[in-house]
Amino acid sequence: MRRTLLHSGIVPFFVFAASLMAQTPPPAAPAIPAHPPTAFIEPGVLPKTWMTGGPKCMEMPAWQVHEYNPNFFILRESGCIHYEKPFLYLIFGRDKALLEDTGAGQVDSASVVKDLIAQWAKRNNKSAPVPLIVVHSHSHGDHTAGDSGFKNLPNLQLVTANVAELQKAFAIKTWPTDIVPIDLGGRIVDLIPIPGHDVAGIALYDRQTAILLTGDSFYPGRLYVDEAEFATFVASHRRLVEFAEDRPVAHILGTHIEQTNTPFVDYPRGTAYQPEEHVLELTRGVLLELDNALNKLNGKLERVVLRDLILSPRPPRQ
């Protein structure tokens, strides 16, 4: 059973006397924001807990598929397949579907996604599955390992996780400052470049659900950053904060959970089974909390432990 969330508001209406209007110049028209908040946000439901990696792997499916709502699916790879347990996101518009990431390790995400697309097409009386765009939150292997399974699928646009390919595929003229829309047909997903954790890092904002997808750059876990890329990471996080200032944000969803449900405490790297893990969703408040912490560092990368996440300097590569 789905839960429906209703939002209502009261808009004040002022009536001025004619004499006052004659003496007072009319107020200037308010500035129109670059992207006005949508009038209606599609609600959805997140699970209270997610499948992790046990305790009995022989009884665990390779994927947990969660229907946030009929057009937005969240897939989590089992820790029994790979300890990273990444999250993938599948969004349907009228004419196209968009998948973010393809999984970690020896994984077949293509078959699962293909079945979901076929089921969605049947449910929506489509004569054929809609075309699929595959993008990546960034280029690291635990988010691109399933790419090979998609390469031979029909009606597929597989966008490699590098800056040149992203610019070409989505007409991004100036990287990383340009924010561009992806039109899925009656549904716009905004692509926001956020390099720092990785040179090809992106965030996605689904206007229909007001969900912001932030990859490995912002999630309940360890945000790894190289010292040489710290200034870029800070600038990208500020871009996210500014983007979210005048837009509704229902949830911020990253691609891992590494925190426990005890504040300030994370699971050790490599943990497959996480029975007491943090929830997936973060809020605008946590986004601002990290922004404040980054500003206080004044350009010097240090480990910062916050209630819901940890800024983690990445050791220099040998």
NUMI-340605 format. One record per residue (C-alpha): residue number from 1; residue in one letter; x, y, z. Coordinates in steps of 0.02 Angstrom, whole numbers, m for minus. Example, Ala and Ser with C-alpha at 12.3 -4.5 7.8 and 13.67 -1.06 7.14 Angstrom:
<gufis>
+-----+------+--------+--------+--------+
| seq | type |     xx |     yy |     zz |
+-----+------+--------+--------+--------+
|   1 |    A |    615 |   m225 |    390 |
|   2 |    S |    684 |    m53 |    357 |
+-----+------+--------+--------+--------+
</gufis>
This chain:
<gufis>
+-----+------+--------+--------+--------+
| seq | type |     xx |     yy |     zz |
+-----+------+--------+--------+--------+
|   1 |    M |      0 |      0 |      0 |
|   2 |    R |     69 |    169 |    m48 |
|   3 |    R |     61 |    319 |     62 |
|   4 |    T |     m1 |    479 |    m20 |
|   5 |    L |     68 |    642 |     44 |
|   6 |    L |    m37 |    797 |     19 |
|   7 |    H |     35 |    970 |     29 |
|   8 |    S |    m67 |   1128 |     41 |
|   9 |    G |    m28 |   1311 |     66 |
|  10 |    I |   m118 |   1476 |     90 |
|  11 |    V |    m74 |   1621 |    m22 |
|  12 |    P |   m109 |   1790 |     60 |
|  13 |    F |   m217 |   1915 |    m37 |
|  14 |    F |   m202 |   2102 |      0 |
|  15 |    V |   m327 |   2234 |    m52 |
|  16 |    F |   m263 |   2413 |    m49 |
|  17 |    A |   m375 |   2567 |    m35 |
|  18 |    A |   m381 |   2674 |   m190 |
|  19 |    S |   m311 |   2824 |    m99 |
|  20 |    L |   m159 |   2726 |    m40 |
|  21 |    M |   m128 |   2662 |   m215 |
|  22 |    A |   m129 |   2839 |   m280 |
|  23 |    Q |     10 |   2888 |   m158 |
|  24 |    T |    117 |   2729 |   m162 |
|  25 |    P |    202 |   2665 |   m320 |
|  26 |    P |    161 |   2485 |   m359 |
|  27 |    P |    292 |   2361 |   m297 |
|  28 |    A |    415 |   2293 |   m422 |
|  29 |    A |    373 |   2125 |   m495 |
|  30 |    P |    462 |   1983 |   m404 |
|  31 |    A |    610 |   1905 |   m492 |
|  32 |    I |    568 |   1743 |   m580 |
|  33 |    P |    682 |   1603 |   m520 |
|  34 |    A |    782 |   1511 |   m650 |
|  35 |    H |    682 |   1354 |   m613 |
|  36 |    P |    518 |   1387 |   m521 |
|  37 |    P |    466 |   1249 |   m401 |
|  38 |    T |    345 |   1129 |   m480 |
|  39 |    A |    162 |   1146 |   m430 |
|  40 |    F |    148 |    961 |   m391 |
|  41 |    I |    280 |    840 |   m328 |
|  42 |    E |    248 |    656 |   m355 |
|  43 |    P |    254 |    570 |   m186 |
|  44 |    G |    334 |    402 |   m154 |
|  45 |    V |    382 |    283 |    m14 |
|  46 |    L |    555 |    231 |     46 |
|  47 |    P |    578 |     69 |    142 |
|  48 |    K |    621 |     74 |    327 |
|  49 |    T |    769 |    m42 |    297 |
|  50 |    W |    867 |   m105 |    148 |
|  51 |    M |    936 |   m277 |    109 |
|  52 |    T |   1123 |   m281 |    144 |
|  53 |    G |   1227 |   m439 |    133 |
|  54 |    G |   1167 |   m576 |    246 |
|  55 |    P |   1171 |   m653 |    368 |
|  56 |    K |   1132 |   m801 |    252 |
|  57 |    C |   1194 |   m760 |     78 |
|  58 |    M |   1121 |   m918 |      0 |
|  59 |    E |    948 |   m849 |     41 |
|  60 |    M |    981 |   m673 |    m23 |
|  61 |    P |    931 |   m613 |   m197 |
|  62 |    A |   1064 |   m522 |   m296 |
|  63 |    W |    957 |   m365 |   m303 |
|  64 |    Q |    828 |   m278 |   m198 |
|  65 |    V |    709 |   m183 |   m313 |
|  66 |    H |    604 |    m50 |   m230 |
|  67 |    E |    464 |     44 |   m317 |
|  68 |    Y |    471 |    219 |   m243 |
|  69 |    N |    322 |    257 |   m353 |
|  70 |    P |    261 |    186 |   m519 |
|  71 |    N |    390 |    283 |   m621 |
|  72 |    F |    541 |    286 |   m503 |
|  73 |    F |    634 |    128 |   m451 |
|  74 |    I |    781 |    105 |   m332 |
|  75 |    L |    891 |    m49 |   m349 |
|  76 |    R |   1016 |   m105 |   m219 |
|  77 |    E |   1149 |   m234 |   m255 |
|  78 |    S |   1172 |   m365 |   m119 |
|  79 |    G |   1327 |   m360 |    m11 |
|  80 |    C |   1340 |   m546 |    m47 |
|  81 |    I |   1384 |   m498 |   m226 |
|  82 |    H |   1498 |   m351 |   m181 |
|  83 |    Y |   1531 |   m267 |    m15 |
|  84 |    E |   1503 |    m94 |    m89 |
|  85 |    K |   1316 |   m131 |   m105 |
|  86 |    P |   1284 |     16 |   m223 |
|  87 |    F |   1114 |     92 |   m261 |
|  88 |    L |   1053 |    114 |   m440 |
|  89 |    Y |    910 |    226 |   m496 |
|  90 |    L |    788 |    197 |   m640 |
|  91 |    I |    674 |    341 |   m690 |
|  92 |    F |    535 |    330 |   m822 |
|  93 |    G |    470 |    472 |   m928 |
|  94 |    R |    337 |    458 |  m1061 |
|  95 |    D |    461 |    424 |  m1202 |
|  96 |    K |    625 |    367 |  m1120 |
|  97 |    A |    696 |    291 |   m963 |
|  98 |    L |    855 |    345 |   m873 |
|  99 |    L |    967 |    229 |   m772 |
| 100 |    E |   1102 |    295 |   m656 |
| 101 |    D |   1246 |    171 |   m630 |
| 102 |    T |   1263 |    m14 |   m670 |
| 103 |    G |   1335 |    m95 |   m513 |
| 104 |    A |   1493 |   m170 |   m439 |
| 105 |    G |   1593 |   m329 |   m462 |
| 106 |    Q |   1535 |   m479 |   m564 |
| 107 |    V |   1359 |   m417 |   m587 |
| 108 |    D |   1217 |   m430 |   m712 |
| 109 |    S |   1116 |   m273 |   m687 |
| 110 |    A |   1062 |   m267 |   m869 |
| 111 |    S |    943 |   m414 |   m854 |
| 112 |    V |    858 |   m341 |   m701 |
| 113 |    V |    838 |   m170 |   m783 |
| 114 |    K |    778 |   m246 |   m946 |
| 115 |    D |    641 |   m341 |   m853 |
| 116 |    L |    587 |   m185 |   m759 |
| 117 |    I |    574 |    m88 |   m922 |
| 118 |    A |    470 |   m226 |  m1000 |
| 119 |    Q |    355 |   m232 |   m848 |
| 120 |    W |    335 |    m43 |   m850 |
| 121 |    A |    295 |    m44 |  m1036 |
| 122 |    K |    161 |   m177 |  m1012 |
| 123 |    R |     85 |    m85 |   m864 |
| 124 |    N |     78 |     76 |   m965 |
| 125 |    N |      8 |     m6 |  m1124 |
| 126 |    K |    165 |     27 |  m1225 |
| 127 |    S |    184 |    m76 |  m1383 |
| 128 |    A |    372 |    m88 |  m1355 |
| 129 |    P |    496 |    m48 |  m1215 |
| 130 |    V |    549 |    134 |  m1209 |
| 131 |    P |    728 |    181 |  m1256 |
| 132 |    L |    852 |    183 |  m1112 |
| 133 |    I |    987 |    311 |  m1069 |
| 134 |    V |   1124 |    243 |   m954 |
| 135 |    V |   1230 |    370 |   m860 |
| 136 |    H |   1347 |    355 |   m711 |
| 137 |    S |   1361 |    455 |   m552 |
| 138 |    H |   1549 |    447 |   m581 |
| 139 |    S |   1680 |    336 |   m661 |
| 140 |    H |   1732 |    220 |   m519 |
| 141 |    G |   1719 |     34 |   m550 |
| 142 |    D |   1588 |     m2 |   m418 |
| 143 |    H |   1467 |    103 |   m521 |
| 144 |    T |   1515 |     49 |   m698 |
| 145 |    A |   1550 |   m138 |   m681 |
| 146 |    G |   1386 |   m190 |   m761 |
| 147 |    D |   1409 |    m85 |   m918 |
| 148 |    S |   1455 |   m232 |  m1029 |
| 149 |    G |   1284 |   m310 |  m1008 |
| 150 |    F |   1200 |   m156 |  m1082 |
| 151 |    K |   1308 |   m132 |  m1237 |
| 152 |    N |   1209 |   m248 |  m1351 |
| 153 |    L |   1035 |   m197 |  m1295 |
| 154 |    P |    925 |   m112 |  m1427 |
| 155 |    N |    868 |     69 |  m1409 |
| 156 |    L |   1008 |    108 |  m1287 |
| 157 |    Q |   1117 |    261 |  m1261 |
| 158 |    L |   1262 |    213 |  m1148 |
| 159 |    V |   1356 |    370 |  m1095 |
| 160 |    T |   1533 |    332 |  m1038 |
| 161 |    A |   1583 |    414 |   m874 |
| 162 |    N |   1707 |    541 |   m938 |
| 163 |    V |   1691 |    728 |   m959 |
| 164 |    A |   1706 |    733 |  m1148 |
| 165 |    E |   1570 |    602 |  m1172 |
| 166 |    L |   1455 |    687 |  m1048 |
| 167 |    Q |   1477 |    854 |  m1135 |
| 168 |    K |   1443 |    777 |  m1305 |
| 169 |    A |   1292 |    674 |  m1251 |
| 170 |    F |   1204 |    812 |  m1155 |
| 171 |    A |   1266 |    970 |  m1242 |
| 172 |    I |   1361 |   1034 |  m1090 |
| 173 |    K |   1456 |   1183 |  m1159 |
| 174 |    T |   1551 |   1235 |  m1002 |
| 175 |    W |   1606 |   1101 |   m880 |
| 176 |    P |   1574 |   1100 |   m733 |
| 177 |    T |   1466 |   1255 |   m715 |
| 178 |    D |   1329 |   1220 |   m842 |
| 179 |    I |   1174 |   1130 |   m778 |
| 180 |    V |   1076 |   1047 |   m918 |
| 181 |    P |    904 |    964 |   m933 |
| 182 |    I |    877 |    786 |   m992 |
| 183 |    D |    703 |    768 |  m1068 |
| 184 |    L |    626 |    596 |  m1045 |
| 185 |    G |    459 |    650 |  m1117 |
| 186 |    G |    348 |    745 |   m997 |
| 187 |    R |    484 |    729 |   m866 |
| 188 |    I |    643 |    831 |   m846 |
| 189 |    V |    796 |    772 |   m752 |
| 190 |    D |    929 |    905 |   m724 |
| 191 |    L |   1112 |    854 |   m738 |
| 192 |    I |   1228 |    949 |   m620 |
| 193 |    P |   1416 |    925 |   m641 |
| 194 |    I |   1497 |    896 |   m470 |
| 195 |    P |   1679 |    844 |   m495 |
| 196 |    G |   1789 |    826 |   m341 |
| 197 |    H |   1762 |    649 |   m279 |
| 198 |    D |   1789 |    601 |   m462 |
| 199 |    V |   1828 |    705 |   m616 |
| 200 |    A |   1667 |    647 |   m702 |
| 201 |    G |   1553 |    662 |   m551 |
| 202 |    I |   1373 |    717 |   m582 |
| 203 |    A |   1213 |    741 |   m483 |
| 204 |    L |   1039 |    717 |   m553 |
| 205 |    Y |    881 |    810 |   m498 |
| 206 |    D |    714 |    734 |   m545 |
| 207 |    R |    591 |    878 |   m552 |
| 208 |    Q |    441 |    762 |   m543 |
| 209 |    T |    484 |    687 |   m373 |
| 210 |    A |    603 |    825 |   m312 |
| 211 |    I |    733 |    691 |   m277 |
| 212 |    L |    915 |    743 |   m289 |
| 213 |    L |   1037 |    602 |   m332 |
| 214 |    T |   1214 |    641 |   m274 |
| 215 |    G |   1319 |    486 |   m308 |
| 216 |    D |   1473 |    463 |   m199 |
| 217 |    S |   1489 |    650 |   m170 |
| 218 |    F |   1355 |    657 |    m35 |
| 219 |    Y |   1284 |    504 |     53 |
| 220 |    P |   1278 |    427 |    228 |
| 221 |    G |   1457 |    367 |    231 |
| 222 |    R |   1637 |    415 |    195 |
| 223 |    L |   1656 |    551 |     64 |
| 224 |    Y |   1829 |    517 |     m6 |
| 225 |    V |   1923 |    666 |    m77 |
| 226 |    D |   2102 |    689 |   m137 |
| 227 |    E |   2194 |    841 |    m69 |
| 228 |    A |   2229 |    899 |   m247 |
| 229 |    E |   2042 |    896 |   m287 |
| 230 |    F |   1978 |    970 |   m124 |
| 231 |    A |   1947 |   1145 |   m193 |
| 232 |    T |   1849 |   1066 |   m337 |
| 233 |    F |   1748 |    962 |   m214 |
| 234 |    V |   1706 |   1116 |   m110 |
| 235 |    A |   1652 |   1213 |   m265 |
| 236 |    S |   1543 |   1068 |   m323 |
| 237 |    H |   1460 |   1052 |   m154 |
| 238 |    R |   1423 |   1239 |   m155 |
| 239 |    R |   1345 |   1215 |   m328 |
| 240 |    L |   1229 |   1084 |   m254 |
| 241 |    V |   1182 |   1199 |   m110 |
| 242 |    E |   1144 |   1344 |   m227 |
| 243 |    F |   1045 |   1230 |   m344 |
| 244 |    A |    937 |   1171 |   m200 |
| 245 |    E |    904 |   1344 |   m129 |
| 246 |    D |    749 |   1384 |   m233 |
| 247 |    R |    691 |   1208 |   m275 |
| 248 |    P |    591 |   1082 |   m177 |
| 249 |    V |    696 |    937 |   m114 |
| 250 |    A |    600 |    785 |    m53 |
| 251 |    H |    752 |    673 |    m26 |
| 252 |    I |    937 |    673 |    m63 |
| 253 |    L |    992 |    499 |   m112 |
| 254 |    G |   1172 |    443 |   m136 |
| 255 |    T |   1242 |    279 |   m197 |
| 256 |    H |   1301 |    193 |    m36 |
| 257 |    I |   1264 |    177 |    149 |
| 258 |    E |   1418 |    161 |    260 |
| 259 |    Q |   1355 |    244 |    419 |
| 260 |    T |   1273 |    147 |    560 |
| 261 |    N |   1112 |    208 |    637 |
| 262 |    T |   1216 |    267 |    785 |
| 263 |    P |   1262 |    449 |    753 |
| 264 |    F |   1443 |    483 |    702 |
| 265 |    V |   1485 |    296 |    685 |
| 266 |    D |   1525 |    210 |    519 |
| 267 |    Y |   1550 |     29 |    468 |
| 268 |    P |   1729 |    m24 |    427 |
| 269 |    R |   1773 |    m28 |    242 |
| 270 |    G |   1729 |   m196 |    166 |
| 271 |    T |   1580 |   m233 |    279 |
| 272 |    A |   1452 |   m335 |    182 |
| 273 |    Y |   1319 |   m361 |    315 |
| 274 |    Q |   1252 |   m201 |    394 |
| 275 |    P |   1098 |   m244 |    497 |
| 276 |    E |   1097 |    m79 |    591 |
| 277 |    E |   1136 |     41 |    450 |
| 278 |    H |   1086 |    224 |    427 |
| 279 |    V |    939 |    265 |    315 |
| 280 |    L |    981 |    303 |    133 |
| 281 |    E |    897 |    473 |    124 |
| 282 |    L |    981 |    634 |    180 |
| 283 |    T |    904 |    807 |    196 |
| 284 |    R |    940 |    984 |    142 |
| 285 |    G |    993 |   1016 |    322 |
| 286 |    V |   1135 |    890 |    308 |
| 287 |    L |   1184 |    968 |    142 |
| 288 |    L |   1201 |   1137 |    229 |
| 289 |    E |   1291 |   1060 |    378 |
| 290 |    L |   1426 |    991 |    265 |
| 291 |    D |   1437 |   1156 |    171 |
| 292 |    N |   1467 |   1245 |    336 |
| 293 |    A |   1600 |   1120 |    386 |
| 294 |    L |   1689 |   1139 |    219 |
| 295 |    N |   1691 |   1328 |    239 |
| 296 |    K |   1768 |   1314 |    412 |
| 297 |    L |   1912 |   1210 |    342 |
| 298 |    N |   1964 |   1363 |    241 |
| 299 |    G |   2039 |   1263 |    100 |
| 300 |    K |   2135 |   1135 |    206 |
| 301 |    L |   2073 |    956 |    187 |
| 302 |    E |   2049 |    868 |    354 |
| 303 |    R |   1944 |    723 |    417 |
| 304 |    V |   1777 |    788 |    479 |
| 305 |    V |   1653 |    674 |    567 |
| 306 |    L |   1474 |    735 |    561 |
| 307 |    R |   1318 |    650 |    628 |
| 308 |    D |   1268 |    574 |    460 |
| 309 |    L |   1428 |    570 |    356 |
| 310 |    I |   1617 |    584 |    361 |
| 311 |    L |   1732 |    690 |    253 |
| 312 |    S |   1877 |    571 |    223 |
| 313 |    P |   2044 |    625 |    147 |
| 314 |    R |   2096 |    492 |     22 |
| 315 |    P |   2276 |    430 |     43 |
| 316 |    P |   2392 |    489 |    m97 |
| 317 |    R |   2400 |    368 |   m242 |
| 318 |    Q |   2567 |    277 |   m258 |
+-----+------+--------+--------+--------+
</gufis>
